[in-house]
Amino acid sequence: MNLTEFNQSDRCEHFSCPERSVSPAVYVLLYVCSASVILLTVCGNMLVIISVFHFKKLQTPTNTLVLSLAVSDFLIGTCVMLPMLIWTIESCWIFDKGYCICLIITSFFLGNLSIYNVALISVDRYLALSNPFFYTNTISWRTMCIVVYANWCLCLGYVIAVLYFNGNFMSFVMCPGECFNFLNEVWSVIDLIHSFIFPIFVIIILYIRIFMIAKKHATAIRELNNHTRPKTQKITSHSMKSERKAAKVLGILVSVFLVCLLPYFIYSLLGHVIEPQLETIQKVLIILCLNSTINPIIYALFYPWFRRCFKLILTLQIFKRDSALINVLS
C-alpha cells in the first residue's frame, strides 16, 4: 500500500474516480470471484491454523513458523483483501479516511510479516538439514515461539518507523478515490532492501544450499545402495524420485514468491519515473495479496499430513475424544 512519492499536485488528477463501464452481470461476477478468492484465502489458512493447534504431532518448531505464516496470511485475507478488491471493482476508494489509514498500517505490517515468515522458514529448514544434531538439541518449540514473537514485534516496529520518519503520514492528505501512503525516495529504497532484496536473497541462497545438500544426500544413498544391494533399484529409484520432488517444490516456492512480490517492488522503485495509473497500482497490490492465497497450497497441500488433517476437520472427527493424539504424520 506504499508507493514511491511523485508530484503531489498531480495526485488527485491521476487518481480521480473513473466511471464504471461494465455491465451488471460482469459487475456481479467480479464480486463473486472476489468473494471466492477471499474465502479460499481465509479457509486455506484457517485449516493450517486449526491443524497445527489441534494435533499434537504437528506442534513442532518448524510448524510454529508455518502457523505464524498462516496467521499473517489469514489476517491479510480477512482485513486487507476485502477492501482492496472492493476498491478495485468500484475503481474508487469508497470508504472514509480513517479506514484508509487503518488499511495502510495493517497491509504494510502483515505484508512484511508474511515475507519474513517465509524467510524464517527457509532458515529453519536449512539449519534442520545442514546440522540436524545441533537443530534437534538447540531449537525447541519454546525457542521458536520466542523467534516468532520477536519477528512480529520487529515487523511492527519497522512499520511504525517507516510511517513516522517518512514524514507524510501524520499530514496524510487523501484525494477522492485514493488510498495510498507515498514513500519518499530514501524510504522507498530502504523499504525495497528491507522488504524485498534482503528476504529474497536469504530465501534463494538458503534454498539453493538446501537443494545441494539434498542432492548430496541422495547421491550418498544411491552409492550405498549400489554397494550393498547391487541387484535392487528400489531405494535408488525412491531417492531419485524424492530428489526430483524436492527440486520441484523448491522451484515452485521461489517462483511463486517472486511472481507475487516482484511487480509491487518494481513499480515501487520506478514510481518516480513513470506516470502512476490507478488500475496498474491496484493490479500490483492484488498480485501481492494473492501470495497469501497461494501460501497454504505451497506449504500445506504439497504435504500428506495436511490432506489427512483436512479430512479429519471436514468430517468433524477433531471433536472426538483424544483426536488431538492422532498421528497425522504416519
Backbone hydrogen bonds in HBPLUS format (Angstrom, degrees):
<---DONOR---> <-ACCEPTOR-->    atom                        ^
c    i                          cat <-CA-CA->   ^        H-A-AA   ^      H-
h    n   atom  resd res      DA  || num        DHA   H-A  angle D-A-AA Bond
n    s   type  num  typ     dist DA aas  dist angle  dist       angle   num
A0181-ASN N   A0001-MET O   3.45 MM 180  6.67 160.5  2.49 156.5 158.8     1
A0183-LEU N   A0003-LEU O   2.64 MM 180  5.72 144.8  1.76 140.5 151.8     2
A0005-GLU N   A0183-LEU O   2.55 MM 178  5.20 131.3  1.78 174.8 160.6     3
A0010-ASP N   A0007-ASN O   3.09 MM   3  5.67 153.9  2.16 113.7 121.3     4
A0011-ARG N   A0008-GLN O   3.26 MM   3  5.36 164.2  2.29 106.9 111.7     5
A0014-HIS N   A0010-ASP O   2.98 MM   4  6.15 156.9  2.03 155.5 161.2     6
A0015-PHE N   A0011-ARG O   3.02 MM   4  6.18 153.8  2.09 153.2 160.6     7
A0027-TYR N   A0023-SER O   2.92 MM   4  6.13 157.3  1.97 153.7 161.2     8
A0028-VAL N   A0024-PRO O   2.93 MM   4  6.16 156.9  1.98 148.5 153.0     9
A0029-LEU N   A0025-ALA O   2.95 MM   4  6.16 157.5  2.00 144.6 151.5    10
A0030-LEU N   A0026-VAL O   2.87 MM   4  6.10 153.4  1.94 150.7 156.8    11
A0031-TYR N   A0027-TYR O   3.29 MM   4  6.60 153.8  2.37 141.6 147.7    12
A0032-VAL N   A0028-VAL O   2.93 MM   4  6.23 153.5  2.00 150.5 158.6    13
A0033-CYS N   A0029-LEU O   2.88 MM   4  6.10 163.7  1.91 153.4 157.3    14
A0034-SER N   A0030-LEU O   2.94 MM   4  6.07 154.6  2.00 142.0 149.6    15
A0035-ALA N   A0031-TYR O   2.88 MM   4  6.04 159.0  1.93 145.3 150.8    16
A0036-SER N   A0032-VAL O   2.96 MM   4  6.20 148.7  2.06 143.1 151.9    17
A0037-VAL N   A0033-CYS O   2.99 MM   4  6.28 155.4  2.06 148.9 154.5    18
A0038-ILE N   A0034-SER O   3.00 MM   4  6.25 165.0  2.02 153.4 157.3    19
A0039-LEU N   A0035-ALA O   2.89 MM   4  6.01 159.6  1.93 145.2 151.4    20
A0040-LEU N   A0036-SER O   2.89 MM   4  6.06 155.7  1.95 146.0 152.6    21
A0041-THR N   A0037-VAL O   2.95 MM   4  6.17 157.9  2.00 147.9 153.9    22
A0042-VAL N   A0038-ILE O   2.88 MM   4  6.08 170.5  1.89 157.1 159.2    23
A0043-CYS N   A0039-LEU O   2.86 MM   4  5.84 168.3  1.87 150.3 154.2    24
A0044-GLY N   A0040-LEU O   2.92 MM   4  5.69 157.1  1.97 138.6 146.1    25
A0045-ASN N   A0041-THR O   3.18 MM   4  6.19 167.7  2.20 144.2 147.8    26
A0046-MET N   A0042-VAL O   2.88 MM   4  5.92 148.1  1.98 142.2 152.4    27
A0047-LEU N   A0043-CYS O   2.92 MM   4  6.07 151.0  2.01 148.3 154.1    28
A0048-VAL N   A0044-GLY O   3.37 MM   4  6.69 151.6  2.45 139.2 145.9    29
A0049-ILE N   A0045-ASN O   2.98 MM   4  6.27 160.0  2.02 148.8 154.2    30
A0050-ILE N   A0046-MET O   2.88 MM   4  6.08 170.0  1.89 155.4 157.4    31
A0051-SER N   A0047-LEU O   2.97 MM   4  6.01 158.9  2.01 142.2 148.7    32
A0052-VAL N   A0048-VAL O   3.05 MM   4  6.25 170.1  2.06 155.6 156.8    33
A0053-PHE N   A0049-ILE O   3.01 MM   4  6.10 161.3  2.04 150.7 156.6    34
A0054-HIS N   A0050-ILE O   2.86 MM   4  5.81 155.4  1.92 149.5 155.8    35
A0055-PHE N   A0051-SER O   3.09 MM   4  5.90 164.8  2.11 149.6 153.3    36
A0058-LEU N   A0055-PHE O   3.10 MM   3  5.63 151.6  2.18 112.0 120.2    37
A0056-LYS N   A0324-ALA O   2.97 MM 268  5.79 163.4  1.99 149.0 153.0    38
A0059-GLN N   A0056-LYS O   3.10 MM   3  5.38 163.7  2.13 111.6 116.8    39
A0060-THR N   A0058-LEU O   2.91 MM   2  5.62 132.8  2.13 106.0  91.9    40
A0064-THR N   A0060-THR O   3.02 MM   4  6.25 128.0  2.30 145.2 159.4    41
A0064-THR N   A0061-PRO O   3.19 MM   3  5.13 137.5  2.38  94.1 106.1    42
A0065-LEU N   A0062-THR O   3.06 MM   3  5.48 130.5  2.32 106.6 117.8    43
A0066-VAL N   A0062-THR O   3.17 MM   4  6.58 153.2  2.25 141.6 149.7    44
A0067-LEU N   A0063-ASN O   2.78 MM   4  5.89 150.0  1.87 137.8 145.8    45
A0068-SER N   A0064-THR O   3.02 MM   4  6.27 152.3  2.10 137.8 144.8    46
A0069-LEU N   A0065-LEU O   2.93 MM   4  6.20 157.1  1.98 149.1 155.1    47
A0070-ALA N   A0066-VAL O   2.90 MM   4  6.13 156.9  1.96 146.8 153.4    48
A0071-VAL N   A0067-LEU O   2.89 MM   4  6.14 153.2  1.97 150.4 157.4    49
A0072-SER N   A0068-SER O   3.07 MM   4  6.30 164.7  2.09 148.8 152.4    50
A0073-ASP N   A0069-LEU O   2.95 MM   4  6.14 159.9  1.99 150.5 156.4    51
A0074-PHE N   A0070-ALA O   2.78 MM   4  5.86 145.8  1.90 140.3 150.5    52
A0075-LEU N   A0071-VAL O   2.96 MM   4  6.19 155.9  2.02 148.7 154.2    53
A0076-ILE N   A0072-SER O   3.04 MM   4  6.29 144.4  2.17 138.3 148.2    54
A0077-GLY N   A0073-ASP O   2.98 MM   4  6.24 154.5  2.05 143.4 149.8    55
A0078-THR N   A0074-PHE O   3.00 MM   4  6.29 148.2  2.10 145.0 153.7    56
A0079-CYS N   A0075-LEU O   2.77 MM   4  5.61 159.6  1.82 146.9 152.8    57
A0080-VAL N   A0076-ILE O   2.97 MM   4  4.92 147.9  2.08 124.1 132.9    58
A0081-MET N   A0076-ILE O   2.98 MM   5  6.24 157.9  2.03 166.6 169.6    59
A0084-MET N   A0080-VAL O   3.13 MM   4  6.13 154.7  2.20 151.1 158.8    60
A0085-LEU N   A0081-MET O   2.86 MM   4  5.91 162.6  1.89 152.9 156.1    61
A0086-ILE N   A0082-LEU O   3.01 MM   4  6.20 159.3  2.06 152.8 159.1    62
A0087-TRP N   A0083-PRO O   2.92 MM   4  5.95 157.9  1.97 142.5 148.7    63
A0088-THR N   A0084-MET O   3.04 MM   4  6.29 147.1  2.15 139.8 148.7    64
A0089-ILE N   A0085-LEU O   2.91 MM   4  6.12 164.9  1.94 151.3 154.7    65
A0090-GLU N   A0086-ILE O   2.91 MM   4  5.98 166.3  1.93 153.5 157.6    66
A0091-SER N   A0087-TRP O   3.00 MM   4  5.76 118.0  2.40 128.6 142.6    67
A0091-SER N   A0088-THR O   3.26 MM   3  4.99 140.3  2.43  90.8 102.1    68
A0100-CYS N   A0096-ASP O   3.20 MM   4  6.46 150.3  2.29 142.6 151.2    69
A0101-ILE N   A0097-LYS O   2.96 MM   4  6.29 156.8  2.01 154.7 159.9    70
A0102-CYS N   A0098-GLY O   3.06 MM   4  6.33 161.0  2.10 147.0 152.1    71
A0103-LEU N   A0099-TYR O   2.89 MM   4  6.07 152.8  1.96 145.2 152.9    72
A0104-ILE N   A0100-CYS O   2.93 MM   4  6.21 154.3  2.00 150.2 156.8    73
A0105-ILE N   A0101-ILE O   3.08 MM   4  6.36 168.4  2.09 154.5 156.4    74
A0106-THR N   A0102-CYS O   2.93 MM   4  6.03 168.2  1.94 150.7 154.7    75
A0107-SER N   A0103-LEU O   2.84 MM   4  5.82 169.0  1.86 149.8 153.7    76
A0108-PHE N   A0104-ILE O   3.02 MM   4  5.96 159.8  2.06 145.0 151.1    77
A0109-PHE N   A0105-ILE O   3.02 MM   4  6.09 163.3  2.05 148.3 153.1    78
A0110-LEU N   A0106-THR O   2.89 MM   4  6.00 175.1  1.90 157.5 159.2    79
A0111-GLY N   A0107-SER O   2.90 MM   4  5.73 151.6  1.98 138.8 147.2    80
A0112-ASN N   A0108-PHE O   3.20 MM   4  6.30 165.5  2.22 143.4 146.7    81
A0113-LEU N   A0109-PHE O   2.94 MM   4  6.13 156.9  1.99 147.9 155.4    82
A0114-SER N   A0110-LEU O   2.90 MM   4  6.00 159.3  1.95 146.5 151.1    83
A0115-ILE N   A0111-GLY O   3.12 MM   4  6.34 161.8  2.16 147.9 152.5    84
A0116-TYR N   A0112-ASN O   3.02 MM   4  6.24 166.5  2.04 153.9 156.9    85
A0117-ASN N   A0113-LEU O   2.89 MM   4  6.03 140.5  2.05 143.9 155.1    86
A0118-VAL N   A0114-SER O   3.16 MM   4  6.44 155.6  2.22 146.5 151.5    87
A0119-ALA N   A0115-ILE O   3.11 MM   4  6.47 152.5  2.19 142.1 150.0    88
A0120-LEU N   A0116-TYR O   2.88 MM   4  6.03 156.3  1.94 142.6 148.6    89
A0121-ILE N   A0117-ASN O   2.98 MM   4  6.22 149.2  2.07 145.1 153.4    90
A0122-SER N   A0118-VAL O   3.15 MM   4  6.47 150.0  2.24 144.0 151.3    91
A0123-VAL N   A0119-ALA O   3.06 MM   4  6.44 151.5  2.14 145.8 153.7    92
A0124-ASP N   A0120-LEU O   2.86 MM   4  6.09 161.5  1.90 150.4 155.5    93
A0125-ARG N   A0121-ILE O   2.96 MM   4  6.15 162.6  1.99 149.5 153.6    94
A0126-TYR N   A0122-SER O   3.03 MM   4  6.13 150.8  2.12 141.3 149.2    95
A0127-LEU N   A0123-VAL O   2.99 MM   4  6.23 165.7  2.01 154.8 157.9    96
A0128-ALA N   A0124-ASP O   2.98 MM   4  6.15 159.8  2.02 148.3 154.3    97
A0129-LEU N   A0125-ARG O   3.09 MM   4  6.14 145.2  2.22 138.5 146.5    98
A0130-SER N   A0126-TYR O   2.81 MM   4  5.84 165.4  1.83 156.4 161.0    99
A0131-ASN N   A0127-LEU O   3.04 MM   4  5.62 157.8  2.09 137.7 143.7   100
A0135-TYR N   A0131-ASN O   2.98 MM   4  6.17 164.0  2.00 157.3 162.6   101
A0136-THR N   A0132-PRO O   2.89 MM   4  5.99 163.1  1.92 147.0 151.1   102
A0137-ASN N   A0133-PHE O   3.10 MM   4  6.20 159.5  2.14 147.2 152.4   103
A0138-THR N   A0134-PHE O   2.93 MM   4  5.80 134.1  2.14 145.9 156.7   104
A0139-ILE N   A0135-TYR O   2.94 MM   4  5.28 150.3  2.03 133.6 143.2   105
A0144-MET N   A0140-SER O   3.01 MM   4  6.27 160.1  2.05 150.3 155.2   106
A0145-CYS N   A0141-TRP O   2.99 MM   4  6.23 146.3  2.10 143.1 152.5   107
A0146-ILE N   A0142-ARG O   3.12 MM   4  6.45 151.2  2.20 146.7 153.5   108
A0147-VAL N   A0143-THR O   3.05 MM   4  6.40 153.2  2.12 145.1 152.8   109
A0148-VAL N   A0144-MET O   2.89 MM   4  6.14 160.1  1.93 150.6 155.3   110
A0149-TYR N   A0145-CYS O   2.92 MM   4  6.11 163.1  1.95 147.4 152.3   111
A0150-ALA N   A0146-ILE O   2.87 MM   4  6.06 160.5  1.91 149.7 155.0   112
A0151-ASN N   A0147-VAL O   2.91 MM   4  6.11 151.0  2.00 145.6 153.9   113
A0152-TRP N   A0148-VAL O   3.03 MM   4  6.34 159.0  2.07 153.6 157.8   114
A0153-CYS N   A0149-TYR O   3.05 MM   4  6.32 160.8  2.09 149.3 154.6   115
A0154-LEU N   A0150-ALA O   2.86 MM   4  6.00 162.4  1.89 151.7 156.6   116
A0155-CYS N   A0151-ASN O   2.99 MM   4  6.10 161.5  2.03 148.6 153.5   117
A0156-LEU N   A0152-TRP O   3.04 MM   4  6.20 157.0  2.10 144.2 150.7   118
A0157-GLY N   A0153-CYS O   2.86 MM   4  6.07 156.7  1.91 147.8 154.8   119
A0158-TYR N   A0154-LEU O   2.88 MM   4  6.10 152.6  1.95 146.4 153.6   120
A0159-VAL N   A0155-CYS O   3.07 MM   4  6.29 160.6  2.11 147.3 151.7   121
A0160-ILE N   A0156-LEU O   3.04 MM   4  6.29 162.5  2.07 151.1 155.6   122
A0161-ALA N   A0157-GLY O   2.97 MM   4  6.14 156.9  2.02 145.5 152.1   123
A0162-VAL N   A0158-TYR O   2.91 MM   4  6.16 160.9  1.94 153.2 158.0   124
A0163-LEU N   A0159-VAL O   3.00 MM   4  6.17 173.5  2.00 155.1 156.8   125
A0164-TYR N   A0160-ILE O   2.94 MM   4  5.97 144.1  2.07 142.8 152.7   126
A0165-PHE N   A0161-ALA O   2.84 MM   4  5.79 168.8  1.85 152.8 156.0   127
A0166-ASN N   A0162-VAL O   2.91 MM   4  5.51 137.0  2.10 139.6 148.2   128
A0172-PHE N   A0169-PHE O   3.14 MM   3  4.85 131.3  2.39 117.8 110.9   129
A0178-GLU N   A0175-CYS O   3.07 MM   3  5.45 152.3  2.15 144.2 139.3   130
A0188-SER N   A0184-ASN O   2.88 MM   4  5.97 144.2  2.01 152.3 163.5   131
A0189-VAL N   A0185-GLU O   3.25 MM   4  6.39 149.0  2.35 139.3 145.2   132
A0190-ILE N   A0186-VAL O   3.05 MM   4  6.39 161.1  2.09 147.7 153.5   133
A0191-ASP N   A0187-TRP O   2.82 MM   4  5.85 160.2  1.86 141.9 147.6   134
A0192-LEU N   A0188-SER O   2.99 MM   4  6.05 147.3  2.10 133.0 142.0   135
A0193-ILE N   A0189-VAL O   3.01 MM   4  6.29 157.5  2.06 151.4 156.1   136
A0194-HIS N   A0190-ILE O   2.85 MM   4  6.01 172.1  1.85 156.1 158.8   137
A0195-SER N   A0191-ASP O   2.78 MM   4  5.50 162.8  1.81 143.7 149.8   138
A0196-PHE N   A0192-LEU O   3.12 MM   4  5.39 129.2  2.39 126.1 134.1   139
A0197-ILE N   A0192-LEU O   2.99 MM   5  6.34 164.2  2.01 154.2 157.7   140
A0198-PHE N   A0193-ILE O   2.92 MM   5  5.69 169.0  1.93 153.8 155.9   141
A0200-ILE N   A0196-PHE O   2.92 MM   4  5.77 157.2  1.97 151.9 159.4   142
A0201-PHE N   A0197-ILE O   2.90 MM   4  5.92 155.2  1.96 145.5 152.8   143
A0202-VAL N   A0198-PHE O   3.02 MM   4  6.27 162.7  2.05 154.7 158.9   144
A0203-ILE N   A0199-PRO O   2.91 MM   4  6.08 165.2  1.93 150.1 154.2   145
A0204-ILE N   A0200-ILE O   2.93 MM   4  6.04 176.2  1.93 157.4 158.4   146
A0205-ILE N   A0201-PHE O   3.02 MM   4  6.00 168.0  2.04 150.6 154.2   147
A0206-LEU N   A0202-VAL O   2.99 MM   4  5.97 165.1  2.02 148.1 153.0   148
A0207-TYR N   A0203-ILE O   2.94 MM   4  5.99 157.7  1.99 147.3 154.0   149
A0208-ILE N   A0204-ILE O   2.95 MM   4  6.08 146.8  2.06 146.4 155.2   150
A0209-ARG N   A0205-ILE O   3.01 MM   4  6.29 156.5  2.07 145.8 152.3   151
A0210-ILE N   A0206-LEU O   2.77 MM   4  6.04 152.2  1.85 145.5 154.0   152
A0211-PHE N   A0207-TYR O   2.93 MM   4  6.04 157.8  1.98 140.4 145.7   153
A0212-MET N   A0208-ILE O   2.96 MM   4  6.22 154.9  2.03 146.6 153.6   154
A0213-ILE N   A0209-ARG O   2.90 MM   4  6.16 159.3  1.94 151.5 157.0   155
A0214-ALA N   A0210-ILE O   2.87 MM   4  6.06 163.7  1.89 151.1 156.1   156
A0215-LYS N   A0211-PHE O   2.87 MM   4  6.01 152.7  1.94 143.3 151.1   157
A0216-LYS N   A0212-MET O   2.93 MM   4  6.14 151.7  2.01 142.8 150.5   158
A0217-HIS N   A0213-ILE O   2.89 MM   4  6.17 158.2  1.93 152.0 157.8   159
A0218-ALA N   A0214-ALA O   2.92 MM   4  6.14 158.3  1.97 146.6 152.6   160
A0219-THR N   A0215-LYS O   2.94 MM   4  6.15 152.4  2.01 145.0 152.3   161
A0220-ALA N   A0216-LYS O   2.96 MM   4  6.23 156.9  2.02 147.8 153.9   162
A0221-ILE N   A0217-HIS O   2.96 MM   4  6.22 155.7  2.02 149.6 156.2   163
A0222-ARG N   A0218-ALA O   2.98 MM   4  6.22 155.5  2.04 144.9 151.4   164
A0223-GLU N   A0219-THR O   2.96 MM   4  6.23 159.5  2.01 150.1 155.3   165
A0224-LEU N   A0220-ALA O   2.94 MM   4  6.14 160.2  1.98 148.3 153.9   166
A0225-ASN N   A0221-ILE O   2.84 MM   4  5.98 153.7  1.91 145.6 153.5   167
A0226-ASN N   A0222-ARG O   2.86 MM   4  6.08 156.6  1.92 149.0 155.0   168
A0227-HIS N   A0223-GLU O   3.00 MM   4  6.15 142.3  2.15 139.7 150.0   169
A0228-THR N   A0224-LEU O   2.94 MM   4  6.08 156.4  1.99 148.7 154.4   170
A0229-ARG N   A0225-ASN O   2.72 MM   4  5.37 155.7  1.78 143.1 151.3   171
A0232-THR N   A0229-ARG O   3.17 MM   3  5.58 165.8  2.19 116.0 120.4   172
A0237-SER N   A0233-GLN O   2.90 MM   4  5.95 166.0  1.92 151.3 155.3   173
A0238-HIS N   A0234-LYS O   3.03 MM   4  6.24 155.7  2.10 145.2 152.2   174
A0239-SER N   A0235-ILE O   2.89 MM   4  6.15 155.6  1.95 150.3 156.7   175
A0240-MET N   A0236-THR O   2.92 MM   4  6.20 164.6  1.94 157.8 161.4   176
A0241-LYS N   A0237-SER O   2.91 MM   4  6.06 154.5  1.98 145.2 152.6   177
A0242-SER N   A0238-HIS O   2.92 MM   4  6.14 157.5  1.97 147.9 153.8   178
A0243-GLU N   A0239-SER O   2.88 MM   4  6.11 152.1  1.96 147.0 155.1   179
A0244-ARG N   A0240-MET O   3.00 MM   4  6.25 160.6  2.04 148.4 152.6   180
A0245-LYS N   A0241-LYS O   2.94 MM   4  6.15 157.9  1.99 147.7 154.5   181
A0246-ALA N   A0242-SER O   2.87 MM   4  6.06 158.5  1.92 147.7 153.2   182
A0247-ALA N   A0243-GLU O   3.00 MM   4  6.23 160.9  2.04 148.9 154.0   183
A0248-LYS N   A0244-ARG O   2.92 MM   4  6.11 154.4  1.98 146.9 154.1   184
A0249-VAL N   A0245-LYS O   2.92 MM   4  6.16 166.1  1.94 155.7 158.4   185
A0250-LEU N   A0246-ALA O   2.98 MM   4  6.11 167.6  2.00 151.3 155.1   186
A0251-GLY N   A0247-ALA O   2.94 MM   4  6.01 152.1  2.02 141.2 149.3   187
A0252-ILE N   A0248-LYS O   2.93 MM   4  6.17 159.3  1.97 151.1 156.2   188
A0253-LEU N   A0249-VAL O   2.89 MM   4  6.06 161.4  1.93 149.7 155.4   189
A0254-VAL N   A0250-LEU O   3.07 MM   4  6.23 176.1  2.07 153.8 153.4   190
A0255-SER N   A0251-GLY O   2.99 MM   4  5.94 161.7  2.03 145.6 151.7   191
A0256-VAL N   A0252-ILE O   2.93 MM   4  5.92 171.9  1.94 152.6 155.2   192
A0257-PHE N   A0253-LEU O   3.08 MM   4  6.14 161.1  2.12 146.6 152.5   193
A0258-LEU N   A0254-VAL O   2.98 MM   4  6.13 159.5  2.02 148.6 153.7   194
A0259-VAL N   A0255-SER O   2.87 MM   4  6.07 162.8  1.90 151.8 157.1   195
A0260-CYS N   A0256-VAL O   2.99 MM   4  6.12 157.5  2.05 150.9 155.5   196
A0261-LEU N   A0257-PHE O   3.14 MM   4  6.23 155.4  2.21 144.8 151.2   197
A0262-LEU N   A0258-LEU O   2.79 MM   4  5.37 162.0  1.82 149.3 154.6   198
A0265-PHE N   A0261-LEU O   3.33 MM   4  6.63 165.9  2.36 158.6 162.0   199
A0266-ILE N   A0262-LEU O   2.92 MM   4  6.03 152.0  2.00 158.0 166.1   200
A0267-TYR N   A0263-PRO O   3.01 MM   4  6.09 165.0  2.03 147.3 151.5   201
A0268-SER N   A0264-TYR O   2.84 MM   4  6.01 148.5  1.94 142.0 152.2   202
A0269-LEU N   A0265-PHE O   2.97 MM   4  5.96 152.5  2.05 135.1 141.5   203
A0270-LEU N   A0266-ILE O   2.95 MM   4  6.12 154.0  2.02 147.9 155.1   204
A0271-GLY N   A0267-TYR O   2.89 MM   4  5.49 105.2  2.46 136.6 149.5   205
A0273-VAL N   A0270-LEU O   3.06 MM   3  5.53 159.4  2.10 115.7 122.1   206
A0274-ILE N   A0270-LEU O   3.15 MM   4  6.28 130.4  2.41 156.3 170.1   207
A0281-ILE N   A0277-GLN O   3.01 MM   4  6.27 165.2  2.03 160.1 164.2   208
A0282-GLN N   A0278-LEU O   2.96 MM   4  6.15 161.0  2.00 153.5 158.6   209
A0283-LYS N   A0279-GLU O   3.03 MM   4  6.23 159.1  2.08 146.3 151.5   210
A0284-VAL N   A0280-THR O   2.99 MM   4  6.20 159.0  2.03 150.8 156.5   211
A0285-LEU N   A0281-ILE O   3.01 MM   4  6.23 158.5  2.06 150.0 155.4   212
A0286-ILE N   A0282-GLN O   2.94 MM   4  6.14 151.0  2.02 147.3 155.6   213
A0287-ILE N   A0283-LYS O   3.00 MM   4  6.23 160.7  2.04 150.0 154.5   214
A0288-LEU N   A0284-VAL O   3.11 MM   4  6.35 151.5  2.19 141.1 149.0   215
A0289-CYS N   A0285-LEU O   2.97 MM   4  6.29 151.7  2.05 143.7 150.8   216
A0290-LEU N   A0286-ILE O   2.89 MM   4  6.15 144.8  2.01 147.8 158.1   217
A0291-ASN N   A0288-LEU O   3.33 MM   3  5.74 155.5  2.39 105.5 112.3   218
A0292-SER N   A0289-CYS O   2.93 MM   3  5.73 149.7  2.03 121.6 128.2   219
A0293-THR N   A0290-LEU O   2.95 MM   3  4.95 132.7  2.18  96.1 109.8   220
A0294-ILE N   A0290-LEU O   3.06 MM   4  6.39 149.4  2.15 150.2 158.1   221
A0295-ASN N   A0291-ASN O   2.94 MM   4  5.99 147.3  2.05 145.0 153.0   222
A0297-ILE N   A0294-ILE O   2.93 MM   3  5.32 124.5  2.24 110.6 125.4   223
A0298-ILE N   A0294-ILE O   3.06 MM   4  6.40 156.5  2.12 155.3 162.8   224
A0299-TYR N   A0295-ASN O   2.86 MM   4  5.96 178.5  1.86 167.6 167.7   225
A0300-ALA N   A0296-PRO O   2.86 MM   4  5.29 127.4  2.14 129.9 139.6   226
A0301-LEU N   A0296-PRO O   3.31 MM   5  6.83 149.3  2.41 141.2 150.1   227
A0303-TYR N   A0300-ALA O   2.89 MM   3  5.53 162.9  1.92 121.8 127.6   228
A0306-PHE N   A0303-TYR O   3.20 MM   3  5.87 140.2  2.37 115.0 123.5   229
A0307-ARG N   A0304-PRO O   3.07 MM   3  5.27 117.0  2.48 100.8 115.8   230
A0308-ARG N   A0304-PRO O   3.09 MM   4  6.46 154.3  2.16 154.7 162.1   231
A0309-CYS N   A0305-TRP O   2.97 MM   4  6.20 158.6  2.02 144.2 150.2   232
A0310-PHE N   A0306-PHE O   2.75 MM   4  5.91 158.1  1.80 150.8 157.5   233
A0311-LYS N   A0307-ARG O   3.10 MM   4  6.28 155.7  2.16 140.9 146.0   234
A0312-LEU N   A0308-ARG O   3.03 MM   4  6.30 159.9  2.07 148.9 154.5   235
A0313-ILE N   A0309-CYS O   2.85 MM   4  6.02 155.0  1.91 154.6 161.0   236
A0314-LEU N   A0310-PHE O   3.01 MM   4  6.14 167.6  2.03 149.8 153.3   237
A0315-THR N   A0311-LYS O   3.05 MM   4  6.08 149.6  2.15 143.8 151.5   238
A0317-GLN N   A0312-LEU O   2.94 MM   5  5.15 135.2  2.15 155.2 163.0   239
A0316-LEU N   A0313-ILE O   3.10 MM   3  5.04 157.8  2.15 103.3 108.7   240
A0319-PHE N   A0316-LEU O   3.33 MM   3  5.93 168.0  2.34 112.4 116.0   241
A0320-LYS N   A0317-GLN O   3.11 MM   3  5.45 164.6  2.13 110.7 115.2   242
A0323-SER N   A0320-LYS O   3.25 MM   3  5.49 148.4  2.36 131.6 126.1   243
A0325-LEU N   A0322-ASP O   3.15 MM   3  5.54 155.6  2.21 107.6 114.7   244
A0326-ILE N   A0323-SER O   3.17 MM   3  5.45 167.2  2.19 110.5 113.8   245
